[in-house]
Every structure is written in structure tokens, then in C-alpha cells.
Amino acid sequence: MNSTNASAALIAATILGSTALAQDDDLAAGDKLYTSQCMVCHGKVTAPPTGQLEPPQQGVVRLAMQQVAVRDAPTTMALESSWPYSGTNATRLAVAPPYGPNLRGIYSRPAGTFPNFVYSAAFLKALKGMEWNDAALDVWITNPQKWVPGVYMFYKQQDPEVRRKIILYLKANP
């Protein structure tokens, strides 16, 4: 009897241990995915949100879907001659500030409530007060423009595994 109980306990510990290791791996992957895909607009989630936006990183520019003529771009923005949209061609380049609301503590937070962040009217009309949970974050990250046309977030993530890992990372940073 004792050897049977010991074997069962060993099997249970192995299963629980592998599940914990897999979740740790997913959390580490979520951290890397957040850093590479979300941080440029939303900042780090390692510090509690202060209600203040982080200062822009030197040389970081996020391209968005809004149209701005290259000739209207700030003079401090230099385009290399190899850039395909430079020169006399009137191609348009869109530039948006590298900010969104800080995402630390987003999980279980009501949408549209990050202090001092100006949300779009479309966002506030559709989502104000909705709680961010697994299902809401999954739909949002999949295609925010489809869910709420007119919002200022243009990121789309079609891979459900990538979304799951990013959400796991956000849940782990209350």
C-alpha cells in the first residue's frame, strides 16, 4: 500500500511540476512577446502605473495607419536616401507618438480608466467600464479595429498562442 501511495504521489508531483514549468516557460515567452510587440506603445509593466506616460525613447517612432505627407514631417526626422518613401515622391508617412496606456494591472481593470490617458471617443463609447479579462483581452488583441472601429490601436495578433502568452504575462503583473 505504501509503495502505491508513494508512486501516486510521485506521479502527481511530476505532473504538477511539469505544468508549473510549462507555465513558467509561457510566462517568459509572454514577457518576450510583450517586450517585442507591445512595449514600444504601452511601456514597461515592471513598475506600478503612475498615471504618467513614459518619456519617448530616443529614436523610437511608431508608424500608424493615419496619413501624413513626408513633406510635413518634423525637420528633426531624417530619412535615409535608401528609405523607399523619401525623395521628391509625394508618398505619405504616418507617425504617431509611441504611447498607449500603461498595461500593468490591466487584468480585471475596467476599460478606459487608466489615469490621465486620453482614450478615443469610439473606445469610450463601446468599452468604458467593461472589465479586461481573458476573453475581452483575447478579442481586443485579435483585432481592436474590428471590435471597435475608430480606436487608435492598430496592432492585430492572429496567433491564439501568442495572444494567450501575452495575456498570461499581463495577468502576472497586477
N, C-alpha and C positions, 0 to 999 in steps of 0.2 A: 504494500500500500504506500509506504513512504517513498519508494522509488518512482511510483506512478505520479504521486503528487509533486515530487521534485521535477520529474520530466515535464509535467504540465506547466509548472511554474517557469521552467527554463524556456519552454516554447512560447509562453505568454510574454516573458521578458524580451525574448528575441524579436517577436512581432512588434511589441510596443517600442522597442529600441530602434528597429528599422523604420517604423513610422515617424518617430521623432527625428531621426537622421534625415529622412526624406523631406520632412517639413523644414528642417534647418537648411537643407540644400535649396529648397524652393524659396525660402526667405532670403537667402544670399543671392539667388538668381533674381528675385524681385527687387532687391536693393540695386543690383547692377542694371536691371531694366529701367527702374525709376531714374537712376543717375543718367543713363544714356538717352532716355526718351521723354522724361517729364521735368527734370530738374532745371533745365535752361529756362523754362517758363514759370515754374512753381517754386523754385528754390529748394534748399535742403529741408529735410524733415527731421533733422537730428536735434534741433532746438525747438522748444515750445514756441508756438506762434505769438508774435508780439503785437500783431495788428499793423506792423510796418512792413513795407515791401523792401526786399533786399536791394542794395545798390547794384546797378548793372555791372557785369563783369567786363573788363576791358576787352574790346574787340568782339564781343558777342552780339550778333544781330540775328533775329529770327525773321525768316521770310513768311509772310502770311498771304492770304488769298485776296486781300484788298489791292487795288491797283494804284500805284503812284508812279508818275513818269520819272525816269532816271534823271532827266534834266532838273527835276525838282528835289532831288536827293540832297541832303546836307553836304556842304563843301568838305566836311571832315571825313566823309565816306569816300575812300579811294577804291576804284575798281581797276584791277589789273587789266592790261591790254589783252590778256588771254581770256578774260571773262567774256562769255558768248553774248552778253547783252550790253556791252559797252560800245563806245564809238558814237557815230552820228545816227545810228539806227535808233528810232524812237521807241524801242522796246520798253515795256514798263517793268519796274521792280517794286515789290511791295516790302515795306519794312514796318515791323511792329515792335513795341517795347518787349523785352524778354520777361514779362511778368504775368502771372496769374495769381490767384490767392494761394497762400501757403497751405499745403495739404497735410501738415502734421495735425493729427486729431480729426481729420475729415470723417473718419468712420464713425457713424452714429451722430454726427453733427447735422443740424438742419441746413439744407442748401441755402445759399445766399446770405450766410450770416458771418462770414469772416470779417472782423472789424476793419473799417477804413478801406475796404476794397469796393470799387465801383463795378457792380455787375450790370450786364446789358439788360435792357427793358424786356427783351424776349425771355431771358433766363429767369428774371424775377417773376414775370407773369406766369410762366409754366412751372417753375420748380420751387419758388420761395417757400421755405418751411418743410419741404419734403426731406426725410431723413436719408442720409447716404448709408446704404447697406450693401451687401454683396450684389444683390440683383440690380439695384439702381446704379452702382458704380460700373457693373458689367455692361449694362445698356449704354451708359454715358460714354465709357471708353471705346465701345464698339464704333459709335458714330454720333457724336454730340449734335452735329448739324441735322441729322435725320430726326433725332428725337425732338430737338428744339431749334427749328430754323431761325437763323438770325443771331445765334450766340457767337461769341468771339473765340471759341475754342475750335481749332481746325484739325486737331490730332484725331486719327482713326486707328484702331487696332483690331484687325480682323481675326487674329490668332487667339482662340479662347484660352490657351495655356499661358500665353504671355499676359493676358488680362488677369487671369487667376493669380499669377505670381505677383503682379503689381498690386492687386487688391490685398493679397496676403501681407505684403510689405506695409501697405497703408494701415491695415488693421493692427500691425505690430508696433505702430508708432502713434499711440494715443496722445 
